[in-house]
């Protein structure tokens, strides 16, 4: 999923809302509240920070997530 998140965010070029990532990356269509995306982003950020010392690879904005 991490690779799919990177590819989707990179290709989208602007912030992507959580529900769009759920739909496009996970194929998850629901109005239920889930933290799947947030959890994956959190864990992925930790890996990137640890390996590359980059705390700003994926940023959060009011409009969603974006690769910086």
Secondary structure, 3 states (H helix, E strand, C coil): CHHHHHHHHHHHCCCECHHHHHHHHHCCCCCCCCCHHHHHHHHHHHHHHHHHCCCCCEEEECCEEEEC
